[in-house]
Amino acid sequence: MRLNSKGQVTIPADLRRKYALEEGDEIEVVEVGTTLQIVRREGSERRGKRLTGHMRGRATTSMSTDELMELFRGE
């Protein structure tokens, strides 16, 4: 990895996948002795939880959950 002029680094894709890091996740760089470590910010919401929270209450249908499930299942 190389530090760019803005002080940013790119975490390699294989490591992002391995540690389930996604765009928008909050991380911190912490100093441990003479090394720097990248850690997920404690208490930060995962991407899926942020998305569902954003979408909650935005439905525009008058169909019930049972009707939607029938529609999705093709019953």
Secondary structure as GFF3:
##gff-version 3
##sequence-region A 1 75
A	DSSP	alpha_helix	13	18	.	.	.	ID=ss1
A	DSSP	beta_strand	27	32	.	.	.	ID=ss2
A	DSSP	beta_strand	35	40	.	.	.	ID=ss3
A	DSSP	alpha_helix	47	55	.	.	.	ID=ss4
A	DSSP	alpha_helix	65	73	.	.	.	ID=ss5
###
